[in-house]
């Protein structure tokens, strides 16, 4: 007997403590110029009975672990719980990790679970809550274009069944930038979908990609993205600084000189402009991704706005060489926050070596960031 369950490739960093339940495979749009995650993969909806079977498999593993666990869960505990069944130990490890965090969070994969009908989603959600009454939050990615097609009544029924948070890839609020990267949505659709999701009672996370418009649309990307946020007032705004990934259309555009990437400093300037234009909201801005240079830039509007701008200004006021040394130190893991910056012999050595090898820090960082993806 095997109790394995299907897993997709990604989840948001904020869902690190969630068990993953795959309800769809890949992305129904799959045309965004900056994304490589599902390229070459066909989208499909998983049969509801298969999803239910996965939830039951997770439940069975939980019970098998609890039956043999003492005060702590060790590798020996998992091997004993597994016994002679055919389930790879990896699945026991996944469930054990979730158990350690009290089985509170669930993430529905893959890229756009809301393509399912409200009836099917509610069936899945109800079964999760039946099996795991400890669950406090169920989260999913969703496309604005999909949300806009759902009725408010359907969204409310999905929310009441247990889906609590939606991660929506705004990326940009600028129509020219959205068209440039083939996002398949518009500014107005992003506003309408966000407002509808908020009205249905969801916690909403909107993702913003500084640098997505390149040098050509740097100001436009910041100001128009802030305009969407001001209309929606999502629970969270999550920064995802743009890095052109080899093999993506965006990287090809860069190579063909039809899109010019921003430097690390220019991305920070764009973030500043974005924050400056966010007004009348109570959203929490997070910088919870390794692609972001300044992880310190976090806070809740309006009372943390000045502090976030001050952190950015602290960086922008540094001498250029100190900025570049911080950038290198941050990208090799020596510094996490701007406040961590201090003279470091290892960073100094690498800085001068990189300048000699690449000519500029920006060229070096482009290569370093490719290894983060």
C-alpha positions in Angstrom: 0.0 0.0 0.0 1.3 3.5 -0.9 0.2 6.7 0.7 2.1 9.1 -1.6 0.4 12.2 -2.8 1.1 14.5 -5.8 3.2 17.6 -5.3 3.7 20.5 -7.6 6.9 22.5 -8.1 6.5 25.7 -6.1 4.8 27.5 -3.3 5.1 31.1 -1.9 7.9 31.6 0.7 5.1 32.5 3.2 3.7 29.0 2.8 6.8 27.3 4.1 4.9 25.7 6.9 2.0 24.5 4.8 1.2 21.0 3.5 0.8 21.1 -0.3 -2.4 19.8 -1.9 -2.2 19.7 -5.7 -5.6 20.4 -7.3 -4.4 21.5 -10.8 -1.2 20.8 -12.7 0.8 23.7 -14.1 -0.6 27.0 -15.4 -3.6 27.6 -17.7 -2.1 30.8 -19.1 1.6 29.9 -19.2 2.6 32.8 -21.5 4.2 35.3 -19.2 7.5 36.5 -20.6 9.3 36.5 -17.3 8.2 33.0 -16.0 9.9 29.7 -16.6 8.2 27.5 -14.0 5.7 25.7 -16.2 7.1 26.2 -19.6 6.6 23.1 -21.8 4.1 21.6 -19.4 0.4 21.1 -20.2 -2.2 22.4 -17.9 -4.8 20.1 -16.4 -7.4 19.9 -13.7 -6.9 16.9 -11.4 -9.9 14.7 -10.9 -11.6 15.6 -7.7 -11.5 12.0 -6.5 -7.7 12.0 -6.9 -7.4 15.2 -4.8 -9.7 13.7 -2.1 -7.5 10.5 -2.2 -4.4 12.7 -1.6 -6.0 14.4 1.4 -6.9 11.0 2.8 -3.3 9.8 2.2 -1.9 12.7 4.2 -4.5 12.0 6.9 -3.4 8.3 7.0 0.3 9.3 7.3 -0.5 11.7 10.1 -2.3 8.9 12.0 0.5 6.4 11.4 3.1 8.9 12.8 0.9 9.8 15.8 0.4 6.1 16.6 4.1 5.6 17.2 5.4 9.1 18.1 6.5 9.9 21.6 7.6 13.3 22.8 9.4 14.0 19.5 9.3 12.9 15.9 12.7 11.5 14.8 13.8 9.7 11.6 13.4 6.4 13.6 9.8 7.4 14.3 9.1 7.9 10.6 10.7 4.6 9.6 8.6 2.8 12.3 5.4 4.6 11.2 6.1 3.7 7.6 6.7 0.1 8.3 6.5 -2.1 5.2 4.3 0.1 3.1 5.4 1.3 -0.4 5.3 5.0 0.4 8.7 6.7 -0.1 10.0 8.1 3.2 10.0 11.6 1.7 6.2 11.8 2.1 6.4 10.9 5.8 9.0 13.7 6.2 6.7 16.2 4.5 3.8 15.3 6.8 6.1 15.2 9.9 7.3 18.7 9.2 3.7 19.8 8.9 2.9 18.0 12.2 5.7 19.9 13.9 3.9 23.1 13.0 0.5 21.8 14.4 -1.1 21.3 10.9 -2.4 24.8 10.7 -1.7 25.8 7.1 -2.5 24.3 3.7 -1.5 25.5 0.2 -3.5 24.5 -2.9 -1.2 24.0 -5.9 -0.5 24.8 -8.8 -0.7 28.3 -10.4 -4.4 29.0 -10.5 -6.7 26.8 -8.4 -9.7 29.0 -8.9 -10.1 27.7 -12.4 -12.0 24.9 -10.7 -15.7 25.4 -10.3 -16.9 26.7 -6.9 -18.7 23.4 -6.3 -15.5 21.3 -6.9 -13.3 23.7 -4.8 -15.8 23.6 -2.0 -15.8 19.8 -2.1 -12.0 19.8 -1.7 -12.0 22.5 1.0 -14.7 20.8 3.0 -12.8 17.5 2.9 -9.6 19.3 4.1 -11.5 20.8 7.1 -13.2 17.4 7.8 -9.9 15.6 8.0 -7.9 18.4 9.6 -10.0 20.6 11.9 -6.7 22.1 13.2 -6.3 24.0 9.9 -6.5 27.8 10.3 -5.5 29.0 6.8 -5.9 27.6 3.3 -4.2 29.5 0.5 -3.9 29.5 -3.3 -2.5 31.3 -6.2 -5.1 32.9 -8.5 -5.1 34.9 -11.7 -6.9 38.2 -11.8 -8.6 37.2 -15.0 -10.0 34.1 -13.4 -11.3 35.9 -10.3 -13.0 38.5 -12.5 -15.0 35.7 -14.1 -16.2 34.3 -10.8 -19.4 35.7 -9.3 -19.1 37.4 -5.9 -21.5 34.7 -4.6 -19.2 31.9 -5.8 -16.2 33.6 -4.3 -18.0 34.0 -1.0 -19.0 30.3 -1.0 -15.3 29.3 -1.6 -14.2 31.7 1.2 -16.8 30.2 3.6 -15.7 26.7 2.8 -12.3 27.5 4.1 -10.1 29.2 1.4 -8.8 32.2 3.3 -6.0 33.8 1.3 -5.3 34.4 -2.4 -1.9 35.2 -3.9 -2.5 37.2 -7.0 0.3 38.0 -9.5 -0.3 41.7 -10.3 3.4 42.0 -11.3 2.7 45.4 -12.8 -0.2 47.8 -12.8 0.9 49.4 -16.1 -1.0 48.4 -19.2 2.0 48.8 -21.5 4.2 46.7 -19.2 1.5 44.0 -18.8 1.3 43.9 -22.6 5.0 43.8 -23.0 5.4 40.8 -20.8 2.2 39.1 -22.1 0.6 38.9 -18.7 -2.9 38.4 -20.2 -4.6 41.0 -18.0 -5.1 44.7 -17.7 -4.9 47.3 -15.0 -8.7 47.6 -14.7 -9.0 43.8 -14.5 -6.4 43.8 -11.7 -8.4 46.5 -9.8 -11.8 44.8 -10.3 -10.5 41.3 -9.4 -8.7 42.6 -6.3 -11.8 44.5 -5.1 -14.0 41.5 -5.7 -11.6 39.2 -3.7 -11.5 41.7 -0.8 -15.3 42.0 -0.9 -15.6 38.2 -0.7 -13.6 38.3 2.5 -10.2 36.9 1.4 -6.9 38.0 2.6 -5.3 39.2 -0.6 -1.6 39.2 -1.5 -0.7 41.3 -4.6 2.8 40.7 -6.1 4.7 43.6 -7.6 7.8 43.2 -9.7 10.2 46.2 -9.6 12.1 46.4 -12.8 9.6 44.5 -14.9 9.2 47.4 -17.2 13.0 47.8 -17.7 14.6 51.2 -18.0 12.0 52.0 -20.7 9.0 51.9 -18.2 10.7 52.3 -14.8 8.6 55.3 -13.7 5.4 54.0 -15.3 5.8 50.6 -13.6 6.1 52.1 -10.2 3.3 54.7 -10.4 0.7 52.6 -12.2 1.4 49.6 -9.9 0.9 51.9 -6.9 -2.4 53.0 -8.5 -3.7 49.5 -8.5 -2.7 48.9 -4.9 -4.4 52.1 -3.9 -7.7 51.0 -5.5 -7.5 47.4 -4.1 -5.9 47.9 -0.6 -4.8 44.3 -0.5 -3.8 42.7 2.8 -0.2 42.2 1.6 2.0 43.6 -1.2 4.9 41.3 -1.9 8.0 42.6 -3.7 9.5 40.3 -6.3 12.4 42.1 -8.0 12.7 41.2 -11.7 15.6 39.0 -12.9 15.6 37.9 -16.5 15.8 34.1 -16.4 17.7 32.3 -19.2 15.3 30.6 -21.6 12.4 33.0 -21.0 11.1 35.5 -23.6 12.1 38.3 -21.3 15.7 37.1 -21.4 15.5 37.0 -25.2 14.2 40.5 -25.2 17.2 41.6 -23.2 19.6 39.9 -25.5 17.8 41.6 -28.5 18.0 45.0 -26.8 14.2 45.5 -26.8 14.1 45.4 -23.0 16.8 46.9 -20.8 17.2 45.5 -17.2 17.4 47.9 -14.3 20.5 47.8 -12.1 20.2 46.9 -8.5 20.3 50.5 -7.5 17.7 51.4 -10.1 15.3 48.7 -8.7 15.7 50.2 -5.3 14.8 53.7 -6.7 11.7 52.2 -8.4 10.6 50.6 -5.2 11.0 54.0 -3.5 8.8 55.6 -6.1 6.2 52.9 -5.8 6.1 53.3 -2.0 5.9 57.0 -2.3 2.8 56.8 -4.5 1.0 54.2 -2.3 -1.6 56.3 -0.4 -4.8 55.7 1.5 -4.1 52.0 2.2 -3.5 49.7 5.2 -1.6 47.0 3.3 1.5 45.4 4.7 4.5 45.4 2.3 6.8 42.5 2.5 10.2 41.8 0.9 10.1 38.1 1.5 12.2 36.8 -1.4 16.0 36.4 -2.0 15.7 38.4 -5.3 15.0 41.6 -3.3 18.2 43.5 -2.4 16.8 45.3 0.7 15.0 42.8 2.8 14.7 45.5 5.5 12.0 47.4 3.4 8.9 46.0 5.1 6.1 47.6 7.1 2.4 48.4 7.2 0.9 51.5 5.6 0.4 54.2 6.5 2.4 54.4 9.8 5.5 52.5 8.5 5.7 54.3 5.2 8.2 56.9 6.4 10.5 54.3 7.9 10.5 52.2 4.7 11.4 55.3 2.7 14.1 56.1 5.2 15.7 52.7 4.9 15.8 53.1 1.1 17.3 56.6 1.5 20.0 55.2 3.8 21.0 52.9 1.0 20.8 55.5 -1.7 22.9 58.0 0.3 25.8 55.5 0.7 28.9 56.2 -1.4 28.8 54.2 -4.6 31.6 51.8 -3.5 29.8 51.0 -0.3 26.5 50.4 -2.2 28.3 48.0 -4.5 30.1 46.2 -1.6 26.7 45.8 0.1 25.2 44.4 -3.1 28.0 41.8 -3.4 27.9 40.9 0.3 24.1 40.6 0.1 24.2 38.4 -3.0 26.8 36.0 -1.5 25.0 35.7 1.8 27.3 37.9 4.0 24.6 40.4 4.7 20.9 39.9 5.1 19.8 43.4 6.0 21.2 46.9 5.2 21.9 47.3 9.0 24.2 44.3 8.8 26.7 46.1 6.5 30.2 46.5 7.8 33.7 46.5 6.3 34.6 42.9 5.5 37.9 41.7 4.1 36.2 38.8 2.2 33.7 41.1 0.6 36.4 43.6 -0.3 38.5 41.0 -2.0 35.5 39.6 -4.0 34.5 43.1 -4.9 37.8 44.0 -6.5 38.0 40.6 -8.2 34.5 41.0 -9.7 35.2 44.5 -10.9 38.3 43.2 -12.6 36.5 40.2 -14.1 33.2 41.7 -15.2 33.9 45.4 -15.4 30.7 46.4 -13.5 29.0 45.0 -10.5 25.7 44.9 -12.4 27.1 42.4 -14.9 28.4 40.2 -12.0 25.1 40.4 -10.1 23.2 39.3 -13.2 25.3 36.1 -13.2 25.0 35.6 -9.5 21.2 35.9 -9.4 20.8 33.3 -12.1 22.1 30.8 -9.6 19.3 31.8 -7.2 16.6 30.6 -9.5 
